[in-house]
Amino acid sequence: MSKHQSKEALLARVGRLSQLGGITSLVCAEGRGKGISTLRVRTAAGLELWVVPDKGMDIFEASFLGQSLCWHSPTGLVHPSYYSSRGLDWLGTFAGGLLTTCGLTTVGSPSVDGDQELGLHGSISNTSAEHVSWNETWDNEDCRFEIKGRVRETAVHGPNLSLERTISTTLHSKSFTIEDRVENRGVRESPLMVLYHFNFGYPLLTEHSQIFASPSKVNPIDEWSRQSLDNWMIFERPTRNQRERVYFHELKRDPNSWATVVLVRDRRCPDFGIKLRYDATTLPEFVQWKMAGENHFVLGLEPGNCRTLGRSAERQRGALQTIQPGEERRFQINFEVLDSAQAVRTAIEGTVV
């Protein structure tokens, strides 16, 4: 479809906009995902996203021209009613998908912080959204697709945090934007830990893939990760019983304090990939989860305001962020599909600061 066709020319050729793209509401019909609401977003450029209001407004499926961009875990979509906050139980409801949000008051390893026992990665990705809405609005010759919803992390005598998320793209786009606003609606100061757990898999991720970024420092999480520190940016073929490697990156920022990371499918022929660009003012940390195992062949690229060692460790290193009553924080991430050698070259040049 020609990008330059006018609104009138396009609508003259279809019965309704959904023939070209748009937002469709779906509900899972069976299995442990039964009853989960999903909003399917399609653009005429070939980008497809499944936004899941019942899973914290996260993004499960993501594909371009029919090929998946993300990793699906063995669990598949699991209804929030199966969620448990104990220890590592979060893994039993971790669908992977393009984006799983971690937080809002704890991220990373289970820990004990004061008198609280905290499980892996927090509860927000297993919380259903409210005030969910979506729109398809023409703006000149393009149509804007926008989904909004609010997710709350609350408890009696505990936190009262609200996450309002907007995911937007356009009919002709190969990209989308996530804009989050977190507000403390309680009467007490609260820990604030947020991590955007993007999960990339085959066929985007291959043994020839490469990450392009400009870290000023790379910190391996353990000795196993340190052994391959020089190869943090490249992947290898799936290996049975492989262990995960994790790296904490301090990424350089452009003059506007944004950071850019590019993942290329095949470094030998760099003509396809994705670009993450995000506001590092409020997301100063970047975590890389490198897992080249059979059945778990996945790369996590994860902007956040914290690392993944747990809230207790974050407090001990003096990096735990808090949010005051009435205060709000904003986070923004742009995601783009790179479908040509020129687009890849330009994106890689943008990682050099």
C-alpha positions as CSV (number, residue, x, y, z in Angstrom):
1,M,0.0,0.0,0.0
2,S,1.4,3.4,-0.9
3,K,2.2,5.6,2.1
4,H,1.3,8.7,0.2
5,Q,-2.3,7.9,-0.6
6,S,-4.7,10.4,0.9
7,K,-7.3,9.5,3.6
8,E,-10.0,9.9,1.0
9,A,-8.3,7.6,-1.5
10,L,-7.7,4.9,1.1
11,L,-11.3,5.0,2.5
12,A,-12.7,4.9,-1.0
13,R,-11.0,1.5,-1.5
14,V,-12.2,-0.3,1.7
15,G,-15.4,-1.1,3.5
16,R,-13.9,0.0,6.8
17,L,-10.5,1.0,8.2
18,S,-10.0,-2.5,9.8
19,Q,-9.3,-3.8,6.2
20,L,-6.0,-1.8,6.4
21,G,-5.2,-1.8,10.1
22,G,-6.6,-0.7,13.5
23,I,-7.5,-1.9,17.0
24,T,-9.6,-5.0,17.6
25,S,-10.8,-6.3,21.1
26,L,-10.3,-10.0,21.7
27,V,-10.7,-12.4,24.7
28,C,-8.8,-15.6,25.2
29,A,-11.1,-18.6,25.1
30,E,-9.3,-21.5,26.8
31,G,-6.5,-22.7,29.0
32,R,-4.9,-20.8,31.8
33,G,-5.3,-17.6,29.8
34,K,-9.1,-18.0,29.6
35,G,-10.9,-14.7,30.0
36,I,-7.8,-12.4,29.4
37,S,-8.7,-9.3,27.4
38,T,-6.4,-8.4,24.5
39,L,-6.3,-5.4,22.1
40,R,-4.8,-6.3,18.8
41,V,-3.2,-3.4,17.0
42,R,-2.3,-3.7,13.3
43,T,-0.6,-1.1,11.1
44,A,-0.7,-1.0,7.3
45,A,3.1,-1.1,7.3
46,G,3.1,-4.6,8.8
47,L,3.5,-4.0,12.5
48,E,1.2,-6.0,14.9
49,L,1.0,-5.7,18.7
50,W,-1.2,-7.5,21.2
51,V,-1.7,-5.1,24.2
52,V,-3.0,-7.0,27.3
53,P,-5.0,-4.8,29.7
54,D,-5.4,-7.8,32.1
55,K,-1.6,-8.1,32.3
56,G,-0.7,-4.6,33.4
57,M,-1.1,-3.1,29.9
58,D,1.8,-5.2,28.7
59,I,2.5,-6.3,25.1
60,F,2.4,-10.0,24.5
61,E,2.6,-10.7,20.7
62,A,4.6,-8.4,18.5
63,S,5.3,-9.2,14.8
64,F,6.3,-7.5,11.6
65,L,5.0,-8.7,8.2
66,G,3.9,-11.9,10.0
67,Q,7.3,-12.7,11.7
68,S,7.5,-12.6,15.4
69,L,9.8,-10.1,17.1
70,C,9.6,-11.5,20.6
71,W,10.0,-14.6,22.7
72,H,7.0,-16.5,24.1
73,S,7.8,-18.4,27.3
74,P,6.5,-22.0,27.8
75,T,3.7,-20.7,30.1
76,G,2.0,-18.7,27.4
77,L,-0.6,-16.1,28.5
78,V,-1.7,-16.9,32.1
79,H,-4.6,-15.2,33.8
80,P,-3.6,-12.9,36.8
81,S,-5.7,-15.2,39.1
82,Y,-2.9,-17.7,39.0
83,Y,-0.3,-15.2,40.2
84,S,1.6,-15.7,43.4
85,S,4.0,-13.2,44.9
86,R,6.1,-15.7,46.8
87,G,9.7,-16.2,46.0
88,L,10.2,-17.2,42.3
89,D,6.5,-18.0,41.7
90,W,6.3,-15.0,39.3
91,L,8.0,-17.3,36.7
92,G,4.9,-19.4,36.6
93,T,3.0,-16.6,35.1
94,F,5.8,-15.0,33.0
95,A,4.6,-15.2,29.4
96,G,7.6,-13.3,28.0
97,G,6.1,-11.5,25.1
98,L,7.5,-8.3,23.8
99,L,7.1,-6.4,27.1
100,T,6.6,-7.4,30.6
101,T,6.6,-4.5,33.1
102,C,8.3,-5.1,36.4
103,G,7.5,-3.1,39.5
104,L,6.1,-0.8,40.9
105,T,7.6,-1.1,44.4
106,T,10.0,-4.0,43.8
107,V,12.0,-5.3,40.9
108,G,14.4,-8.2,40.5
109,S,15.4,-11.0,42.9
110,P,13.3,-12.0,45.9
111,S,14.5,-10.2,49.0
112,V,13.6,-9.1,52.5
113,D,13.4,-5.4,52.9
114,G,12.7,-4.4,56.5
115,D,9.7,-6.5,57.5
116,Q,8.6,-7.2,54.0
117,E,9.2,-10.4,52.1
118,L,9.3,-9.5,48.4
119,G,8.9,-11.9,45.5
120,L,10.5,-11.7,42.0
121,H,9.8,-8.6,39.9
122,G,6.7,-7.3,41.7
123,S,3.0,-7.6,40.9
124,I,2.2,-5.0,38.3
125,S,2.4,-7.3,35.2
126,N,-0.3,-9.5,36.9
127,T,-2.7,-6.7,37.7
128,S,-5.7,-5.9,35.5
129,A,-6.0,-2.4,34.2
130,E,-9.0,-0.1,34.6
131,H,-10.4,2.8,32.6
132,V,-9.2,1.1,29.5
133,S,-9.9,2.9,26.2
134,W,-8.8,3.0,22.6
135,N,-9.2,5.3,19.7
136,E,-8.5,5.5,15.9
137,T,-8.3,9.2,15.0
138,W,-7.4,10.6,11.6
139,D,-4.8,13.4,11.7
140,N,-4.3,14.9,8.2
141,E,-3.4,11.9,6.0
142,D,-2.5,9.4,8.7
143,C,-4.6,7.7,11.4
144,R,-3.4,7.6,15.0
145,F,-4.0,4.5,17.1
146,E,-4.0,5.0,20.8
147,I,-4.6,2.7,23.8
148,K,-4.9,4.0,27.4
149,G,-5.3,2.2,30.7
150,R,-4.6,2.6,34.4
151,V,-3.0,-0.1,36.6
152,R,-2.8,0.3,40.4
153,E,-0.6,-1.2,43.0
154,T,-2.3,-0.7,46.3
155,A,-2.6,-2.3,49.8
156,V,-4.2,-1.3,53.1
157,H,-1.5,0.5,55.1
158,G,0.7,0.1,52.1
159,P,1.5,1.7,48.8
160,N,-1.1,3.5,46.6
161,L,0.5,3.9,43.2
162,S,-1.2,4.5,39.9
163,L,0.4,3.7,36.5
164,E,-1.3,5.4,33.6
165,R,-0.1,4.0,30.3
166,T,-0.6,5.2,26.7
167,I,0.6,3.1,23.8
168,S,0.4,4.8,20.4
169,T,1.2,4.3,16.8
170,T,-0.2,5.3,13.4
171,L,-1.7,3.5,10.4
172,H,1.4,3.9,8.3
173,S,4.0,3.3,11.1
174,K,6.6,0.7,11.8
175,S,7.1,2.1,15.3
176,F,5.2,2.8,18.5
177,T,5.6,4.8,21.7
178,I,5.0,3.9,25.4
179,E,4.3,6.8,27.7
180,D,3.8,6.0,31.4
181,R,2.8,8.3,34.3
182,V,3.3,6.9,37.8
183,E,1.6,8.9,40.6
184,N,1.7,8.3,44.4
185,R,-1.9,8.7,45.4
186,G,-1.2,7.6,49.0
187,V,-0.2,9.6,52.1
188,R,3.3,7.9,52.6
189,E,6.5,7.9,50.7
190,S,6.8,4.8,48.7
191,P,9.7,2.9,47.0
192,L,9.5,3.2,43.2
193,M,11.1,0.5,41.1
194,V,10.3,0.2,37.4
195,L,11.8,-2.0,34.7
196,Y,10.7,-2.5,31.1
197,H,11.5,-6.1,30.4
198,F,11.6,-6.3,26.6
199,N,12.1,-10.0,25.4
200,F,13.4,-10.7,21.9
201,G,13.4,-14.1,20.3
202,Y,13.7,-16.0,17.0
203,P,13.5,-15.2,14.1
204,L,14.6,-11.7,15.0
205,L,17.2,-13.2,17.5
206,T,19.7,-15.6,15.9
207,E,23.2,-16.9,16.6
208,H,24.4,-14.1,14.4
209,S,22.6,-11.3,16.1
210,Q,24.4,-8.3,17.6
211,I,23.5,-5.4,20.0
212,F,24.8,-1.9,19.2
213,A,25.0,0.5,22.1
214,S,27.5,2.9,23.7
215,P,28.0,1.8,27.3
216,S,30.6,3.8,29.3
217,K,30.7,0.8,31.7
218,V,29.5,-2.8,31.7
219,N,29.1,-4.6,35.0
220,P,28.5,-8.4,34.9
221,I,26.2,-9.7,37.6
222,D,28.4,-12.7,38.5
223,E,31.5,-14.6,37.6
224,W,29.8,-16.7,35.0
225,S,28.7,-13.5,33.2
226,R,32.2,-12.0,33.6
227,Q,33.8,-15.0,31.8
228,S,32.1,-13.8,28.5
229,L,32.2,-10.0,29.2
230,D,34.0,-9.2,25.9
231,N,31.1,-10.9,24.0
232,W,28.2,-9.3,25.8
233,M,27.0,-7.8,22.5
234,I,26.8,-11.0,20.4
235,F,24.7,-14.1,20.6
236,E,25.3,-17.8,19.9
237,R,23.3,-20.8,18.9
238,P,20.9,-22.4,21.4
239,T,22.6,-24.8,23.9
240,R,20.9,-27.3,26.2
241,N,21.1,-26.4,29.9
242,Q,22.7,-23.1,29.2
243,R,22.8,-20.6,32.1
244,E,21.7,-17.0,31.9
245,R,24.1,-14.1,31.8
246,V,23.2,-10.6,33.0
247,Y,25.0,-7.3,32.5
248,F,24.3,-3.9,34.0
249,H,25.1,-1.2,31.4
250,E,25.8,2.5,32.0
251,L,24.8,3.8,28.6
252,K,25.9,7.1,27.2
253,R,23.2,9.6,26.4
254,D,22.6,12.1,23.6
255,P,22.4,15.9,24.3
256,N,18.7,15.4,25.2
257,S,19.5,12.7,27.8
258,W,18.0,9.9,25.6
259,A,19.7,6.5,25.2
260,T,19.5,4.3,22.1
261,V,20.0,0.5,21.7
262,V,19.8,-1.4,18.4
263,L,19.5,-5.1,17.9
264,V,20.4,-6.5,14.5
265,R,19.2,-9.9,13.3
266,D,22.4,-10.8,11.4
267,R,25.6,-8.8,11.8
268,R,26.9,-10.4,8.6
269,C,24.1,-8.9,6.6
270,P,22.7,-6.1,8.8
271,D,19.4,-5.3,7.0
272,F,16.9,-6.0,9.7
273,G,16.5,-5.2,13.4
274,I,14.8,-3.1,16.0
275,K,15.7,0.1,17.9
276,L,14.8,1.1,21.4
277,R,15.2,4.7,22.4
278,Y,14.2,6.0,25.8
279,D,14.4,8.9,28.2
280,A,17.4,8.0,30.4
281,T,16.6,10.9,32.7
282,T,14.0,8.8,34.5
283,L,15.3,5.4,33.3
284,P,19.1,5.7,34.2
285,E,19.7,1.9,34.3
286,F,19.9,-0.6,31.5
287,V,19.9,-4.4,32.2
288,Q,20.8,-7.0,29.6
289,W,19.5,-10.6,30.1
290,K,21.3,-13.0,27.8
291,M,19.8,-16.5,27.7
292,A,20.9,-18.7,24.8
293,G,19.4,-22.0,26.0
294,E,17.3,-24.4,24.1
295,N,13.6,-23.6,24.7
296,H,14.7,-20.4,26.4
297,F,16.5,-18.6,23.5
298,V,15.8,-15.0,24.5
299,L,17.5,-11.7,24.9
300,G,16.2,-9.2,27.4
301,L,16.9,-5.5,26.8
302,E,15.6,-3.7,29.9
303,P,15.6,0.0,30.6
304,G,14.7,0.9,34.2
305,N,15.3,3.1,37.2
306,C,16.9,0.2,39.1
307,R,18.9,-3.0,38.7
308,T,17.6,-6.5,39.2
309,L,19.2,-7.6,42.4
310,G,16.1,-6.9,44.5
311,R,14.9,-4.0,46.6
312,S,17.1,-4.8,49.6
313,A,20.2,-4.7,47.4
314,E,19.1,-1.5,45.7
315,R,18.6,0.2,49.1
316,Q,22.0,-1.1,50.3
317,R,23.8,0.5,47.3
318,G,22.0,3.8,48.0
319,A,20.2,3.7,44.6
320,L,16.6,3.0,45.7
321,Q,14.2,5.6,44.3
322,T,11.2,6.7,46.2
323,I,8.1,8.8,45.3
324,Q,6.4,11.2,47.6
325,P,2.6,11.6,48.2
326,G,1.2,13.6,45.3
327,E,4.4,13.2,43.2
328,E,4.4,11.8,39.7
329,R,7.1,10.4,37.4
330,R,7.0,10.0,33.7
331,F,8.7,7.4,31.5
332,Q,8.9,7.2,27.7
333,I,10.1,4.6,25.3
334,N,10.1,4.5,21.5
335,F,10.3,1.2,19.6
336,E,11.0,1.0,15.9
337,V,11.3,-1.8,13.4
338,L,14.3,-1.4,11.1
339,D,13.5,-3.1,7.8
340,S,16.4,-2.0,5.5
341,A,20.1,-1.8,5.5
342,Q,19.9,2.0,5.4
343,A,17.6,2.1,8.3
344,V,19.9,-0.2,10.3
345,R,23.0,1.9,9.4
346,T,21.3,5.1,10.5
347,A,20.1,3.6,13.7
348,I,23.6,2.2,14.6
349,E,25.1,5.7,13.9
350,G,22.6,7.0,16.4
351,T,23.9,4.8,19.2
352,V,27.3,6.5,19.0
353,V,27.5,9.4,21.5
